[in-house]
Amino acid sequence: MLQSVLFGPVQRAVVAAVGPGVPVAGTMLDIGCGIGRLLEQFRRTLPHA
């Protein structure tokens, strides 16, 4: 819960900034440390990636 409050706004900003550059059927590699919430946000926002 606290993670969503702290990192949610940053993750949404990253998706908004990077998302338009992701090609259709593009591949994304999450090399970060964590439980994959940013990648999940991309999946919800960009189902074609």
URWO-V441952 format. One record per residue. N is the residue number from 1. OMEGA is omega in whole degrees, -180 to 180 (999 if undefined). BURIAL is 1 if it has 9 or more other C-alpha atoms within 8 Angstrom, else 0. D_CENTER is the distance of its C-alpha to the mean C-alpha in Angstrom with 1 decimal. Layout:
# URWO-V441952
n = [N | N]
omega = [OMEGA | OMEGA]
burial = [BURIAL | BURIAL]
d_center = [D_CENTER | D_CENTER]
This chain:
# URWO-V441952
n = [1 | 2 | 3 | 4 | 5 | 6 | 7 | 8 | 9 | 10 | 11 | 12 | 13 | 14 | 15 | 16 | 17 | 18 | 19 | 20 | 21 | 22 | 23 | 24 | 25 | 26 | 27 | 28 | 29 | 30 | 31 | 32 | 33 | 34 | 35 | 36 | 37 | 38 | 39 | 40 | 41 | 42 | 43 | 44 | 45 | 46 | 47 | 48 | 49]
omega = [-180 | 179 | 179 | -180 | -177 | -172 | -178 | -180 | 179 | -180 | 178 | 178 | 178 | 179 | 180 | -178 | -174 | -174 | -179 | -180 | -179 | -179 | 176 | -177 | 177 | 179 | 178 | 178 | 179 | -180 | -179 | 179 | -180 | -175 | 174 | -178 | 179 | 178 | 177 | 177 | 176 | -179 | 180 | -176 | -177 | -176 | 180 | -176 | 999]
burial = [0 | 0 | 0 | 0 | 0 | 0 | 0 | 1 | 0 | 0 | 1 | 1 | 0 | 1 | 1 | 0 | 0 | 0 | 1 | 0 | 0 | 0 | 0 | 0 | 0 | 0 | 0 | 0 | 0 | 0 | 0 | 0 | 0 | 0 | 0 | 0 | 0 | 0 | 0 | 0 | 1 | 1 | 1 | 0 | 0 | 0 | 0 | 0 | 1]
d_center = [17.4 | 17.7 | 14.3 | 12.8 | 15.3 | 14.8 | 11.1 | 10.0 | 11.2 | 9.8 | 6.1 | 7.2 | 9.1 | 6.8 | 5.1 | 8.9 | 10.2 | 8.7 | 8.2 | 12.0 | 12.7 | 11.2 | 14.4 | 15.3 | 15.3 | 13.5 | 12.5 | 9.5 | 10.6 | 9.0 | 12.0 | 11.2 | 13.3 | 12.4 | 11.9 | 8.5 | 7.0 | 3.7 | 4.1 | 5.9 | 4.2 | 3.5 | 6.9 | 8.3 | 7.9 | 8.7 | 11.1 | 13.0 | 10.7]
